[in-house]
Amino acid sequence: VSTQSTWAEEEVKTSIHYFRRAADIMYFKQDAFASLKKLFLAWELIPRLTPNDERDLLELNILRSIYYSLSLHRTSYRNMADQLINRTYELAIKFADFREHNELCIISLYSAALYCFLMSKWNTLEMFVEPMTKLASENSNPFNLFLSHRIGYVYYSWKGDTTNTMICNKKFADIYLEQQETLINNRYAVRLRIKQVGLVAVELLNRSYYLMGRFNDFVQLQNRVSDNPSLSQDWHQDITIITFHLYIKALIKNKTILAEYSKKVLDQIDSKTASFYTLARGYLGYSMTLDEKYEEGIEIIQSATELEESRGGANPIFYYMMAMAHLENRCYKDAIKTCEYVLSIDKQKILNSEFYRIQACALWSSTPINDNIQMEVDNLLVKSLEIARNQEFKLLELRTLLSFIKYGGDHEFIMECTVKIQEFMNQVSPLPNECFKSVRELAEAQEFINKLPKSN
């Protein structure tokens, strides 16, 4: 009986091995659905093995691979994936103290945490942050630290904790800039798309410097990229980065570059299920609304948003583009409705300052002004200002200050806004002219200051 049992167990192990090999092949052929199917077949065989550490390690390896594939095809097996998050966490923590399993554990935690991020499971994501930080710091492996800081970044960004967001962002961007070769040569680098994630880390830092009005840091970071030939080449060619560049182009409303870059992304991505495809579609739609094609553009943004929502949640930038397009085309009720919706759901809080500001501008523009309406407008602008200041986003703060001068009713506070704008402009005055031309808030603020009486 013992021999038969051993033979049966070896058969099960062989079957699991073949399912995993087949899943790997499908994964590298970009067929994530087929890969997941094979992995779940392998996982379903695990209970047939003798319960021991060897079995648990095999299960953890399978779970890790499941969450790899789910990052590419997150609509599949969603119920199963949700149920297995805790099991992945439990097994990773079980083996975390064994040095030889350190990398397996942190990558398993990372893959499951990334799934939580993609599916907007923020409360579940929270439980991964501390153990990943602890595991990564114990052996100071740059690859593990990189993964840990990336999860820290998305978590603190959702929490609206600017200080920790920037700490994590700078750390995982610096690791990529300084140890790019080490990271890319790791055996898991291709599966975890480390090159793309590293480029995004640098672009996110770039974006934060921009939003914070830290233009000298912004320029220095661009120079660090330019001084690294391989990084610079990736920077200008990688679809991931081109898509992220669109964020700043949307903020400065550069419709020509928005349209050009969006089409470039859409031409190079085959799969319409890819997040970058829908993001680029959204940006293309927004560029059309800036080019007097409002109805056609808004339809494209809405269809891209709906597709992302069906996958587990759309990036707030979709709603931002929609709200801005409504506001700029004087569809004020739609702008208010979009802002109210996005502020009512649990999303990353990075753009909430803008949603309150847009809502205030739309309300003021669409409603006959009386004391109550003016008070509501002022309250919305104050909320916008508080969030921008808490997040240290000087550029968004400047944008709200300028809106306060146009739409605010508190004349004493408007005078304070004028002083703040002048202070900010004095801080950035050594900047080259290109910054003032390309950053519309600076141009608008400069125009406002030029109109002030010289005695002030």
C-alpha positions as CSV (number, residue, x, y, z in Angstrom):
1,V,0.0,0.0,0.0
2,S,2.9,2.3,0.9
3,T,4.5,1.7,-2.5
4,Q,1.2,2.4,-4.3
5,S,0.8,5.6,-2.2
6,T,4.3,6.8,-3.0
7,W,3.7,6.0,-6.7
8,A,0.4,7.9,-6.7
9,E,2.1,10.9,-5.0
10,E,4.9,10.9,-7.6
11,E,2.3,10.9,-10.3
12,V,0.6,13.9,-8.8
13,K,3.9,15.8,-8.5
14,T,4.6,15.0,-12.2
15,S,1.2,16.3,-13.2
16,I,1.7,19.5,-11.2
17,H,5.2,19.9,-12.9
18,Y,3.7,19.6,-16.4
19,F,0.9,22.0,-15.6
20,R,3.4,24.5,-14.3
21,R,5.6,24.1,-17.4
22,A,2.6,24.6,-19.7
23,A,1.6,27.6,-17.7
24,D,5.0,29.2,-18.1
25,I,4.9,28.7,-21.9
26,M,1.5,30.3,-22.1
27,Y,2.6,33.2,-19.9
28,F,5.5,34.0,-22.1
29,K,3.2,33.8,-25.1
30,Q,1.2,36.5,-23.5
31,D,-1.8,34.2,-23.1
32,A,-2.4,34.9,-19.4
33,F,-5.9,33.2,-19.4
34,A,-4.5,29.9,-20.6
35,S,-1.6,30.2,-18.1
36,L,-4.0,30.7,-15.3
37,K,-6.1,27.7,-16.3
38,K,-3.1,25.5,-16.1
39,L,-1.9,27.0,-12.8
40,F,-5.3,26.4,-11.1
41,L,-5.3,22.8,-12.4
42,A,-1.9,22.4,-10.7
43,W,-3.2,24.1,-7.5
44,E,-6.2,21.8,-7.3
45,L,-3.9,18.8,-7.1
46,I,-2.0,20.1,-4.0
47,P,-4.5,18.5,-1.5
48,R,-3.5,15.1,-2.9
49,L,0.0,15.5,-1.5
50,T,1.2,14.6,2.0
51,P,0.8,17.7,4.2
52,N,4.4,19.0,5.0
53,D,6.7,21.9,4.3
54,E,7.6,20.6,0.9
55,R,4.0,20.7,-0.1
56,D,3.4,24.1,1.3
57,L,6.4,25.5,-0.6
58,L,5.1,24.0,-3.8
59,E,1.7,25.6,-3.2
60,L,3.4,29.0,-2.5
61,N,5.3,28.7,-5.8
62,I,2.0,28.0,-7.7
63,L,0.2,30.9,-5.9
64,R,3.0,33.3,-6.7
65,S,2.7,32.3,-10.4
66,I,-1.1,32.7,-10.3
67,Y,-0.7,36.3,-9.1
68,Y,1.9,37.0,-11.8
69,S,-0.6,36.0,-14.5
70,L,-3.5,37.9,-12.8
71,S,-1.5,41.1,-13.2
72,L,-1.8,40.6,-17.0
73,H,-5.4,39.2,-17.0
74,R,-7.2,40.3,-13.9
75,T,-10.7,39.6,-15.0
76,S,-10.1,35.8,-14.9
77,Y,-10.8,33.6,-11.9
78,R,-11.5,36.7,-9.8
79,N,-13.5,34.9,-7.0
80,M,-10.8,32.2,-6.7
81,A,-8.0,34.9,-6.6
82,D,-9.8,36.8,-3.9
83,Q,-10.1,33.8,-1.7
84,L,-6.4,32.8,-2.1
85,I,-4.9,36.1,-1.0
86,N,-5.0,35.1,2.7
87,R,-3.5,31.7,1.9
88,T,-0.6,33.3,-0.1
89,Y,0.0,35.7,2.8
90,E,-0.1,32.8,5.4
91,L,2.4,30.6,3.5
92,A,4.8,33.5,2.8
93,I,4.8,34.5,6.4
94,K,5.4,30.9,7.4
95,F,8.6,30.6,5.4
96,A,9.7,34.2,5.8
97,D,12.3,33.5,8.5
98,F,14.1,31.0,6.3
99,R,16.9,32.8,4.5
100,E,16.8,30.4,1.5
101,H,13.1,31.2,0.9
102,N,13.4,34.9,1.4
103,E,13.1,35.8,-2.3
104,L,10.2,33.4,-2.9
105,C,8.3,34.9,0.1
106,I,8.8,38.5,-0.8
107,I,7.9,37.9,-4.5
108,S,4.8,36.0,-3.4
109,L,3.8,38.9,-1.1
110,Y,4.5,41.4,-3.9
111,S,2.5,39.5,-6.5
112,A,-0.5,39.2,-4.3
113,A,-0.2,42.8,-3.1
114,L,0.0,44.0,-6.7
115,Y,-3.2,42.1,-7.4
116,C,-4.9,43.9,-4.5
117,F,-3.6,47.3,-5.9
118,L,-5.0,46.5,-9.4
119,M,-8.3,45.5,-8.0
120,S,-8.5,48.5,-5.6
121,K,-8.5,46.2,-2.5
122,W,-6.9,48.8,-0.4
123,N,-7.7,47.4,3.1
124,T,-6.3,44.0,2.1
125,L,-3.2,45.6,0.5
126,E,-2.4,47.2,3.9
127,M,-1.5,43.9,5.5
128,F,1.3,43.3,3.0
129,V,3.2,46.6,3.6
130,E,4.8,45.9,7.0
131,P,6.0,42.3,6.4
132,M,7.4,43.2,2.9
133,T,9.3,46.2,4.4
134,K,10.7,43.9,7.2
135,L,11.6,41.1,4.9
136,A,13.3,43.4,2.4
137,S,15.3,45.4,5.0
138,E,16.6,42.2,6.7
139,N,19.0,41.3,3.8
140,S,19.2,44.6,2.0
141,N,18.9,42.9,-1.4
142,P,18.2,45.7,-4.0
143,F,15.7,43.6,-5.8
144,N,13.6,42.9,-2.7
145,L,13.9,46.5,-1.5
146,F,12.7,47.7,-5.0
147,L,9.6,45.5,-4.8
148,S,8.9,46.5,-1.2
149,H,9.2,50.3,-1.9
150,R,6.9,49.9,-4.9
151,I,4.1,48.4,-2.8
152,G,4.8,51.1,-0.1
153,Y,4.4,53.7,-2.8
154,V,1.0,52.6,-4.1
155,Y,-0.3,52.1,-0.5
156,Y,0.8,55.5,0.9
157,S,-0.3,57.2,-2.3
158,W,-3.8,55.8,-1.8
159,K,-3.7,56.9,1.9
160,G,-2.9,60.4,0.8
161,D,0.3,60.2,2.9
162,T,2.6,62.4,0.8
163,T,5.7,62.1,3.1
164,N,5.8,58.3,2.9
165,T,4.7,58.3,-0.7
166,M,7.7,60.4,-1.6
167,I,10.1,58.4,0.6
168,C,9.1,55.2,-1.1
169,N,9.0,56.7,-4.6
170,K,12.5,58.3,-4.3
171,K,13.9,55.0,-2.9
172,F,12.6,52.7,-5.6
173,A,13.4,55.3,-8.3
174,D,17.0,55.7,-6.9
175,I,17.5,51.9,-6.7
176,Y,16.5,51.6,-10.4
177,L,18.7,54.5,-11.5
178,E,21.7,53.2,-9.5
179,Q,21.3,49.4,-9.9
180,Q,19.4,49.1,-13.2
181,E,21.6,46.2,-14.4
182,T,21.4,44.2,-11.2
183,L,17.6,44.5,-11.2
184,I,17.1,43.6,-14.9
185,N,19.3,40.6,-14.6
186,N,17.3,39.0,-11.8
187,R,15.7,35.8,-12.9
188,Y,12.2,37.1,-12.0
189,A,12.8,40.5,-13.8
190,V,10.9,39.6,-17.0
191,R,7.9,38.1,-15.3
192,L,7.6,41.0,-12.9
193,R,8.2,43.6,-15.7
194,I,11.0,45.2,-13.6
195,K,12.3,47.4,-16.4
196,Q,8.8,48.9,-17.0
197,V,8.2,49.3,-13.2
198,G,11.6,51.0,-12.8
199,L,10.9,53.4,-15.6
200,V,7.5,54.2,-14.1
201,A,9.2,54.8,-10.7
202,V,11.4,57.5,-12.2
203,E,8.5,59.0,-14.1
204,L,6.3,59.0,-11.0
205,L,9.1,60.9,-9.1
206,N,9.3,63.2,-12.1
207,R,5.6,63.8,-11.9
208,S,5.7,64.4,-8.1
209,Y,8.4,67.0,-8.5
210,Y,6.3,68.7,-11.2
211,L,3.2,68.7,-9.1
212,M,5.1,69.9,-6.0
213,G,6.6,72.8,-8.0
214,R,10.1,71.4,-7.3
215,F,11.3,72.3,-10.8
216,N,15.0,72.2,-10.0
217,D,14.7,68.6,-8.8
218,F,12.5,68.0,-11.9
219,V,15.3,69.2,-14.2
220,Q,18.0,67.3,-12.3
221,L,16.1,64.1,-12.6
222,Q,15.7,64.6,-16.4
223,N,19.5,65.1,-16.5
224,R,20.1,61.9,-14.6
225,V,18.0,60.1,-17.2
226,S,19.8,61.8,-20.1
227,D,23.2,60.9,-18.7
228,N,22.4,57.2,-18.7
229,P,22.4,56.0,-22.4
230,S,20.4,52.8,-21.9
231,L,17.9,54.4,-19.6
232,S,17.5,57.4,-21.9
233,Q,16.8,55.1,-24.9
234,D,14.1,53.2,-22.9
235,W,12.7,56.5,-21.7
236,H,11.9,57.6,-25.2
237,Q,10.8,54.3,-26.6
238,D,9.0,52.3,-23.9
239,I,5.2,52.3,-24.2
240,T,4.9,52.4,-20.4
241,I,6.8,55.6,-20.1
242,I,5.2,57.2,-23.1
243,T,1.8,56.5,-21.5
244,F,2.9,58.0,-18.2
245,H,4.3,61.1,-20.0
246,L,0.7,61.7,-21.1
247,Y,-0.3,62.5,-17.5
248,I,1.7,65.7,-17.5
249,K,0.7,66.6,-21.0
250,A,-2.9,66.3,-19.9
251,L,-2.3,68.6,-17.0
252,I,-0.7,71.2,-19.2
253,K,-3.4,70.6,-21.9
254,N,-0.9,70.0,-24.7
255,K,-3.5,68.7,-27.2
256,T,-1.0,68.1,-30.1
257,I,1.4,65.9,-28.0
258,L,-1.5,64.2,-26.3
259,A,-3.0,63.1,-29.6
260,E,0.4,62.2,-31.1
261,Y,1.6,60.1,-28.1
262,S,-1.8,58.5,-27.6
263,K,-1.8,57.3,-31.2
264,K,1.8,56.0,-30.8
265,V,0.7,53.9,-27.8
266,L,-2.4,52.6,-29.5
267,D,-0.4,51.6,-32.7
268,Q,2.0,49.6,-30.7
269,I,-0.3,47.7,-28.3
270,D,-2.1,44.8,-29.8
271,S,-4.2,43.7,-26.9
272,K,-7.2,45.9,-26.2
273,T,-7.4,44.4,-22.7
274,A,-4.1,46.1,-21.7
275,S,-4.5,48.9,-19.2
276,F,-2.1,51.0,-21.2
277,Y,-4.4,50.7,-24.2
278,T,-7.4,52.0,-22.3
279,L,-5.4,54.7,-20.7
280,A,-4.1,55.9,-24.1
281,R,-7.7,55.7,-25.4
282,G,-8.7,58.0,-22.6
283,Y,-6.0,60.5,-23.3
284,L,-6.8,60.5,-27.0
285,G,-10.4,61.2,-26.2
286,Y,-9.3,64.1,-23.9
287,S,-7.1,65.5,-26.7
288,M,-10.1,65.5,-29.0
289,T,-12.2,67.5,-26.4
290,L,-9.4,70.1,-26.4
291,D,-9.6,70.2,-30.2
292,E,-13.3,71.1,-30.4
293,K,-14.5,67.5,-30.8
294,Y,-16.2,67.3,-27.4
295,E,-18.9,64.7,-28.1
296,E,-16.7,62.3,-29.9
297,G,-13.9,62.7,-27.3
298,I,-16.1,62.3,-24.3
299,E,-17.6,59.1,-25.8
300,I,-14.0,57.6,-26.1
301,I,-13.1,58.6,-22.5
302,Q,-16.4,57.1,-21.2
303,S,-15.9,53.8,-23.1
304,A,-12.3,53.5,-21.8
305,T,-13.4,54.2,-18.3
306,E,-16.2,51.6,-18.4
307,L,-13.8,49.0,-19.7
308,E,-11.3,49.7,-16.8
309,E,-14.2,49.7,-14.3
310,S,-15.2,46.2,-15.5
311,R,-11.8,45.0,-14.7
312,G,-11.9,46.1,-11.1
313,G,-11.6,49.8,-11.0
314,A,-10.5,52.7,-13.2
315,N,-7.6,55.0,-12.5
316,P,-8.8,58.4,-11.2
317,I,-7.1,60.1,-14.2
318,F,-10.0,58.8,-16.4
319,Y,-12.6,60.7,-14.2
320,Y,-10.2,63.7,-14.1
321,M,-10.1,63.9,-17.9
322,M,-13.9,63.5,-18.1
323,A,-14.5,66.2,-15.4
324,M,-12.1,68.6,-17.1
325,A,-13.6,68.0,-20.5
326,H,-17.1,68.7,-19.2
327,L,-15.9,71.9,-17.4
328,E,-14.0,73.2,-20.4
329,N,-17.0,72.6,-22.7
330,R,-19.4,74.2,-20.3
331,C,-21.3,71.0,-19.5
332,Y,-21.3,72.1,-15.8
333,K,-23.8,69.6,-14.5
334,D,-21.9,66.7,-15.9
335,A,-18.7,68.0,-14.4
336,I,-20.3,68.3,-11.0
337,K,-21.8,64.8,-11.3
338,T,-18.4,63.3,-12.3
339,C,-16.7,65.0,-9.3
340,E,-19.3,63.9,-6.8
341,Y,-19.1,60.3,-8.0
342,V,-15.4,60.0,-7.8
343,L,-15.2,61.7,-4.4
344,S,-17.8,59.3,-3.1
345,I,-15.8,56.2,-3.9
346,D,-12.6,54.9,-2.3
347,K,-10.0,55.8,-4.8
348,Q,-6.4,57.0,-4.7
349,K,-6.5,60.5,-3.3
350,I,-3.9,62.1,-5.4
351,L,-6.4,64.1,-7.5
352,N,-9.1,64.9,-5.0
353,S,-7.8,68.5,-4.7
354,E,-8.6,68.9,-8.4
355,F,-12.0,67.2,-8.2
356,Y,-13.1,69.7,-5.4
357,R,-11.7,72.6,-7.5
358,I,-13.5,71.5,-10.7
359,Q,-16.8,71.0,-8.7
360,A,-16.5,74.6,-7.3
361,C,-15.8,76.1,-10.7
362,A,-18.7,74.2,-12.3
363,L,-21.1,75.1,-9.5
364,W,-20.2,78.8,-9.7
365,S,-20.5,78.8,-13.5
366,S,-23.8,77.0,-13.7
367,T,-25.9,78.5,-10.8
368,P,-27.2,82.0,-10.1
369,I,-24.9,83.2,-7.3
370,N,-26.4,83.9,-3.9
371,D,-24.8,83.8,-0.5
372,N,-25.5,80.1,0.0
373,I,-24.1,79.1,-3.3
374,Q,-21.1,81.3,-2.9
375,M,-20.5,79.7,0.6
376,E,-20.6,76.3,-1.0
377,V,-18.2,77.3,-3.7
378,D,-15.8,78.7,-1.1
379,N,-16.0,75.6,1.0
380,L,-15.2,73.4,-2.0
381,L,-12.2,75.5,-2.8
382,V,-11.0,75.5,0.8
383,K,-11.2,71.6,0.7
384,S,-9.2,71.6,-2.5
385,L,-6.6,73.9,-1.0
386,E,-6.3,71.9,2.2
387,I,-5.7,68.6,0.2
388,A,-3.1,70.3,-2.1
389,R,-1.2,71.7,0.9
390,N,-1.3,68.4,2.8
391,Q,0.1,66.6,-0.2
392,E,2.6,69.4,-0.8
393,F,1.4,69.7,-4.4
394,K,2.4,73.4,-4.9
395,L,1.3,73.4,-8.5
396,L,-2.2,72.2,-7.6
397,E,-2.3,74.7,-4.7
398,L,-1.4,77.5,-7.2
399,R,-4.2,76.3,-9.5
400,T,-6.7,76.5,-6.6
401,L,-5.4,79.9,-5.5
402,L,-6.0,81.2,-9.0
403,S,-9.5,79.6,-9.0
404,F,-10.2,81.3,-5.6
405,I,-9.4,84.7,-7.2
406,K,-11.8,84.0,-10.0
407,Y,-14.7,82.3,-8.2
408,G,-14.2,83.0,-4.4
409,G,-16.4,85.3,-2.4
410,D,-14.2,86.0,0.6
411,H,-12.4,89.2,-0.4
412,E,-10.0,89.1,2.6
413,F,-9.0,85.5,1.7
414,I,-8.6,86.6,-2.0
415,M,-6.0,89.1,-0.8
416,E,-4.2,86.3,1.0
417,C,-4.3,84.2,-2.2
418,T,-2.7,87.1,-4.1
419,V,0.2,87.2,-1.5
420,K,0.7,83.4,-1.7
421,I,0.8,83.5,-5.5
422,Q,3.4,86.3,-5.4
423,E,5.5,84.3,-2.9
424,F,5.4,81.2,-5.0
425,M,6.3,83.0,-8.1
426,N,9.3,84.6,-6.3
427,Q,10.5,81.1,-5.4
428,V,10.4,79.9,-8.9
429,S,11.6,83.0,-10.7
430,P,15.1,81.7,-11.4
431,L,13.6,79.1,-13.6
432,P,14.3,79.1,-17.4
433,N,11.6,80.7,-19.6
434,E,10.6,77.3,-21.0
435,C,9.1,76.4,-17.6
436,F,6.9,79.5,-17.6
437,K,5.7,78.8,-21.2
438,S,5.0,75.1,-20.7
439,V,3.5,75.1,-17.2
440,R,0.2,76.9,-17.7
441,E,-0.2,77.7,-13.9
442,L,3.0,79.6,-13.9
443,A,2.0,81.5,-17.1
444,E,-1.4,82.3,-15.6
445,A,0.0,83.4,-12.3
446,Q,2.6,85.6,-14.0
447,E,-0.2,87.2,-16.1
448,F,-2.2,87.8,-12.9
449,I,0.8,89.4,-11.2
450,N,1.5,91.6,-14.2
451,K,-2.0,93.0,-13.9
452,L,-1.7,93.9,-10.2
453,P,-1.1,97.6,-9.4
454,K,2.6,98.3,-9.1
455,S,2.2,99.7,-5.6
456,N,1.3,96.2,-4.4
